[in-house]
Amino acid sequence: MKMTETAIRRGVTFFMIYLIAVGFGLFSLARLDIDLYPKLEFPMIALISQYTGVGPFDMETVVTRPVEEVVAAVENIEKITSTSAQGLSLVLLEFDWGTDMNQAEIDVRNSLEFIQDVLPQEVDGPLVFAFDPSQQPIFYLALSSEMHGMAELRRIAERDLEPRLERIPGVASAFTMGGMRREIKVLVDPARLRAHNIPIEQVSAALQMGNLQLPAGKVENAMQEFTIQTAGEYSNIEQIENTSVMVMNGSVIRIKDVAAVIDGFVEQQQKVWNNGQPAVMVVIQKQSDANTAQVCAEVRNRFAQIEAELPKGVRLKTVVDFSEFINRSMSNLGSTAVQAIGLTLLVLLFFLRNLRSSFIVAVSIPVSMIVTFAVMDQAGLTLNVISMAGLALAVGMLVDNSIVVLENIFRHRELGEDLREASEKGATEVSMAITASTLTTLAVFVPVLFVPGLAGELFNDMVVTICFSLTVSLLVALTLIPLLSSRLLQLREKIHQLGWLEKTSGTVGGWLASLHRIYAVGLKWSLGHRKTVILVALGLFVLSIIILASLGGEFLPQSDS
């Protein structure tokens, strides 16, 4: 092949090309984000509407059906599912996989504008909610203290801790769970309302009108302009109690005449404990385009500074840090890949019994993997368990082409040909064979890119990494392997200068010769008993089908996080 001939003749040029490619791959590796799974986008949008006090049947008639009818015209909707409950309407829209969900959300919002005047004014919504797995919490903090009560702890979490956390780069929001939140309760006495003939709606309207902050115009002079704003919001309990509800026979009926005003707390529906002590939980969510590991690392780095700025006696503890599981998983996969490379090198050394030959072949593994990182960076992929699993699976296949090329080069060299001539002929003779072999492997994985649904989205990263690493390994086998062989390859007699090395090589050679004889005997027997071999193969095939039918199935294996 012209490419192989050029690589051998222009060795320095091709060596620099590969050096640049490896450098670019290492640079891209440092830029790649680390996450647990690939970025997924579920094609689902939920429409949530609330209408307090309305039954399920009326909710379906008044809210759910109009919403369904108006959004049914949105493009790429595959299925509409609705649920009507007491005071709640939920409409779930499922779109075709591959739909641009940002545009779909805009289309849904535009459609809902047509029914805003049709729905009752008391309806809250519809609220458009797009499912985004990246919005799940990534960090849980526990706030505890022996000096402050639960109400004060929640106030500290909401006013002091949340703003500091939300200023960290990559953090989208932080919200508080648990604790006690202050609530002013107006407990109306029905008997007093009936005595004064006052409806409950009038009490509610009086409280709303008495708690307004309204602009009151402006005052100007020759040089300045001042905006005037009335202080109309309640600042203490007495103001609420003295709010006028109505005037009856010249006397003013106030809130305190028909109700009791209590400065209390919201009814607790959830409580948080940390190590057996009452606490407040602060949950952190990342931005959709932020990296989980980096955001969690930044939160941990700010830990000491934030804790020092909180009131005295308040302690912060990490409850859940999702980046720890991600880093452990990636570390395990990385070590597995390194072990696979090491074992591959040992296997090559065992069968080739030539240190230089093993080194030449082993070079194809890191080169192919490192260059693949550059493609992952340009394609917007992340280092996750799926993409790293693809690289780990590809390790064994990356050396196949190089072994075939090197063995043919070695054969030509043993026939007495010049080193460069042997490298060129050896690579050229098998170039079409290894190209066809690589294409057949790619033909298995490439169709996964076109698989619709969650499976296609999830395993896209694995397919991209495997396909490109195999393609690079083919180029390495046709260019870099002949190049290195033409400069480094030597016959066995020239490198066996150490006695122990030659002795070990002889021992391994004896084992391989014995294995060759055993295989020859087995092959001869198989050719003499063809029917028996075919029947045994068919029996094993049928048995495997039976075992496969009895196995259970699940989308992802269970993991201990």
Summary of the structure (lengths in Angstrom):
residues: 561
radius of gyration: 36.2
end to end distance: 51.2
largest distance: 124.4
contacts: 1657
relative contact order: 0.11
helix: 58%
strand: 19%
